[in-house]
């Protein structure tokens, strides 16, 4: 295990690498995962063998096993795509001059399926679903379902009106006690009636 960063009250399995990262409360990291230069918010889970670098992940996200997020790219407009011009390891460059990192942003309540790859610099909106094995090369809208390589949107999880209400409600930012009090609304399909109940519950605060 190699830990360097800020994290407390998290569940960290064996053979996990965490370097210069900030994990909020109740983050769950499965075995053999690697997390480098990342910020991961509360109640998010990271699956086994997943590799995360230079990313910010919101609350209540589910990252499955063997997922890659924010892997560094290679220069496409240079003579060579190899790293020898800016990596001292190969004894060509006198000074290390790596490509500047591109932060990958994952919203709240996002589900990323097993084996998915998310290109660095991508933004994935709240509530989106990334299908297993998808290769995400472009930004993903909130509550969109994308699959394939390259990943394409196949549908939205809810209607535009419901998505707008969820985006405005930001239930993931609500106090834990409020979520517990209304847990039954999270245990059933989201209908217009459920949405109305959520709205009324928030108004009582």
Secondary structure, DSSP 8 states (H G I E B T S, - for coil): -EEEEEE-S-EE-TT-EEEEEEE-TT-EE-TT-EEEEEEE-TT-EE-TT-EEEEEEE-TT-EE-TT-EEEE----SSSS-SSSTTT-GGGSS-SS--------EEE-SS-EE-TT-EEETT-EE-TT-EE-TT-EE-S-B-TTEEEETBTTEEEEESS-HHHHHHHHHH-GGGS-HHHHHHTHHHHSS---HHHHHHHHHHHHT-
